[in-house]
């Protein structure tokens, strides 16, 4: 889910949640705008889903634009809300190119979440079957993924992909690297033509 930006969008999403619940998804992820621009909206939607639906929300949490204390505060609020899993990602760099954060990469965020003294969250990290645009060398990408797993990731959700062969090949490369935690294909329902 993308957090709605308007009250009309919020009401529309809430009206459609019951229909979506009927599909019994294993979980739903809630995005986090570039540079944390939808931080409050993400938190509101995640807590609404946890308290008012049968859906299991997995909030995205990004490094970009956050201090260590801010991330800890977010984790504390998710712990109180009963959230079980977090998708830890670096996130998109701000368009200004100026980045302020206590965390440079997703691995740093994974390490911080794993050391959180409250609830022990399941930690999901991103995988890139069709390659990461900033790291075109897929061998290096696999090294980064293995390091995130070593830091405490519990499962991997792939970036969207358009060729199933790319996903299956990526899964085999994970196995060759000894990455044996669950790997889930990231999907997004088509919302318009």
LONUPA-801047 format. One record per residue (C-alpha): residue in one letter; x negated, y, z. Coordinates in nm, 3 decimals. Layout:
<recs>
REC  type       xx       yy       zz
REC     A        X        Y        Z
...
</recs>
This chain:
<recs>
REC  type       xx       yy       zz
REC     X    0.000    0.000    0.000
REC     X   -0.103    0.357   -0.068
REC     X    0.017    0.581    0.216
REC     X    0.295    0.806    0.084
REC     X    0.206    1.173    0.062
REC     X    0.560    1.308    0.103
REC     X    0.863    1.240    0.322
REC     X    1.053    1.127    0.013
REC     X    0.776    0.879   -0.069
REC     X    0.769    0.756    0.292
REC     X    1.145    0.700    0.297
REC     X    1.131    0.518   -0.037
REC     X    0.855    0.286    0.085
REC     X    1.034    0.211    0.412
REC     X    1.354    0.135    0.218
REC     X    1.168   -0.121    0.004
REC     X    0.973   -0.293    0.282
REC     X    1.249   -0.545    0.360
REC     X    1.245   -0.665   -0.001
REC     X    0.870   -0.702    0.015
REC     X    0.886   -0.887    0.347
REC     X    1.106   -1.150    0.178
REC     X    0.801   -1.249   -0.031
REC     X    0.612   -1.350    0.288
REC     X    0.266   -1.223    0.188
REC     X   -0.021   -1.344    0.405
REC     X   -0.114   -0.980    0.464
REC     X   -0.088   -0.637    0.310
REC     X   -0.372   -0.390    0.293
REC     X   -0.331   -0.017    0.345
REC     X   -0.568    0.210    0.157
REC     X   -0.771    0.496    0.293
REC     X   -0.812    0.797    0.066
REC     X   -1.151    0.905   -0.062
REC     X   -1.351    1.056    0.220
REC     X   -1.078    0.961    0.467
REC     X   -0.828    1.205    0.314
REC     X   -0.528    0.991    0.410
REC     X   -0.664    0.891    0.753
REC     X   -0.355    0.999    0.952
REC     X   -0.113    0.868    0.689
REC     X   -0.296    0.535    0.682
REC     X   -0.277    0.506    1.060
REC     X    0.094    0.596    1.062
REC     X    0.177    0.340    0.795
REC     X   -0.033    0.066    0.958
REC     X    0.129    0.114    1.297
REC     X    0.476    0.132    1.138
REC     X    0.416   -0.197    0.957
REC     X    0.284   -0.363    1.274
REC     X    0.572   -0.247    1.494
REC     X    0.871   -0.256    1.258
REC     X    0.811   -0.532    1.005
REC     X    0.695   -0.891    0.984
REC     X    0.409   -0.784    0.754
REC     X    0.051   -0.821    0.876
REC     X   -0.123   -0.491    0.790
REC     X   -0.495   -0.484    0.719
REC     X   -0.607   -0.121    0.722
REC     X   -0.896   -0.008    0.511
REC     X   -1.159    0.168    0.719
REC     X   -1.436    0.360    0.548
REC     X   -1.776    0.486    0.653
REC     X   -1.756    0.806    0.453
REC     X   -1.690    1.119    0.653
REC     X   -1.681    0.952    0.996
REC     X   -1.888    0.973    1.307
REC     X   -1.945    0.672    1.529
REC     X   -1.709    0.823    1.789
REC     X   -1.432    0.874    1.531
REC     X   -1.456    0.513    1.418
REC     X   -1.443    0.397    1.780
REC     X   -1.130    0.609    1.839
REC     X   -0.964    0.457    1.531
REC     X   -1.054    0.106    1.648
REC     X   -0.910    0.182    1.992
REC     X   -0.581    0.299    1.838
REC     X   -0.562   -0.010    1.615
REC     X   -0.634   -0.230    1.916
REC     X   -0.343   -0.073    2.108
REC     X   -0.117   -0.119    1.802
REC     X   -0.202   -0.491    1.789
REC     X   -0.385   -0.481    1.456
REC     X   -0.587   -0.800    1.407
REC     X   -0.791   -0.737    1.091
REC     X   -0.984   -0.447    0.937
REC     X   -1.113   -0.411    0.581
REC     X   -1.452   -0.245    0.633
REC     X   -1.579   -0.061    0.326
REC     X   -1.819    0.219    0.254
REC     X   -1.554    0.409    0.063
REC     X   -1.574    0.653   -0.224
REC     X   -1.822    0.933   -0.189
REC     X   -1.662    1.279   -0.174
REC     X   -1.631    1.461   -0.506
REC     X   -1.843    1.741   -0.361
REC     X   -2.129    1.494   -0.334
REC     X   -2.186    1.608    0.024
REC     X   -2.151    1.313    0.256
REC     X   -2.144    1.331    0.633
REC     X   -2.128    1.005    0.819
REC     X   -2.300    0.810    1.092
REC     X   -2.271    0.503    0.866
REC     X   -2.450    0.481    0.533
REC     X   -2.314    0.145    0.414
REC     X   -2.036   -0.104    0.487
REC     X   -2.283   -0.329    0.672
REC     X   -2.329   -0.050    0.930
REC     X   -1.953   -0.032    0.979
REC     X   -1.925   -0.411    1.009
REC     X   -2.194   -0.409    1.279
REC     X   -2.013   -0.134    1.470
REC     X   -1.674   -0.307    1.451
REC     X   -1.830   -0.636    1.564
REC     X   -1.980   -0.459    1.868
REC     X   -1.648   -0.292    1.962
REC     X   -1.572   -0.370    2.325
REC     X   -1.195   -0.392    2.283
REC     X   -1.004   -0.631    2.057
REC     X   -1.214   -0.865    1.848
REC     X   -1.096   -0.777    1.498
REC     X   -1.120   -1.007    1.202
REC     X   -1.348   -0.819    0.965
REC     X   -1.292   -0.827    0.593
REC     X   -1.543   -0.684    0.345
REC     X   -1.517   -0.612   -0.025
REC     X   -1.657   -0.831   -0.300
REC     X   -1.702   -0.732   -0.663
REC     X   -1.643   -1.013   -0.915
REC     X   -1.685   -0.780   -1.212
REC     X   -1.973   -0.589   -1.058
REC     X   -2.009   -0.278   -0.846
REC     X   -2.049    0.040   -1.052
REC     X   -2.332    0.171   -0.833
REC     X   -2.522   -0.160   -0.821
REC     X   -2.524   -0.306   -1.171
REC     X   -2.766   -0.585   -1.071
REC     X   -2.541   -0.870   -0.960
REC     X   -2.823   -1.049   -0.779
REC     X   -2.872   -0.742   -0.561
REC     X   -2.494   -0.725   -0.508
REC     X   -2.495   -1.081   -0.377
REC     X   -2.777   -0.995   -0.138
REC     X   -2.571   -0.702   -0.004
REC     X   -2.265   -0.924    0.034
REC     X   -2.463   -1.191    0.215
REC     X   -2.600   -0.925    0.452
REC     X   -2.246   -0.804    0.532
REC     X   -2.146   -1.162    0.608
REC     X   -2.453   -1.202    0.826
REC     X   -2.359   -0.884    1.014
REC     X   -2.025   -1.036    1.114
REC     X   -1.775   -1.031    0.828
REC     X   -1.511   -1.304    0.859
REC     X   -1.362   -1.298    0.510
REC     X   -1.398   -1.126    0.174
REC     X   -1.130   -0.964   -0.038
REC     X   -1.234   -0.905   -0.394
REC     X   -1.200   -0.583   -0.583
REC     X   -0.930   -0.606   -0.848
REC     X   -1.043   -0.792   -1.158
REC     X   -0.899   -0.851   -1.501
REC     X   -1.069   -1.176   -1.596
REC     X   -1.011   -1.484   -1.380
REC     X   -1.336   -1.633   -1.508
REC     X   -1.524   -1.342   -1.348
REC     X   -1.365   -1.424   -1.012
REC     X   -1.434   -1.798   -1.040
REC     X   -1.795   -1.732   -1.144
REC     X   -1.835   -1.489   -0.851
REC     X   -1.700   -1.756   -0.612
REC     X   -1.960   -2.001   -0.742
REC     X   -2.235   -1.742   -0.699
REC     X   -2.118   -1.691   -0.340
REC     X   -2.146   -2.065   -0.278
REC     X   -2.496   -2.071   -0.428
REC     X   -2.594   -1.791   -0.188
REC     X   -2.454   -1.982    0.110
REC     X   -2.162   -1.741    0.155
REC     X   -1.902   -1.983    0.284
REC     X   -1.644   -1.758    0.450
REC     X   -1.300   -1.732    0.284
REC     X   -1.289   -1.536   -0.041
REC     X   -0.953   -1.394   -0.141
REC     X   -0.863   -1.249   -0.479
REC     X   -0.751   -0.889   -0.437
REC     X   -0.423   -0.831   -0.617
REC     X   -0.195   -0.534   -0.663
REC     X    0.165   -0.565   -0.780
REC     X    0.233   -0.375   -1.100
REC     X    0.451   -0.078   -1.008
REC     X    0.516    0.071   -1.353
REC     X    0.455    0.010   -1.720
</recs>
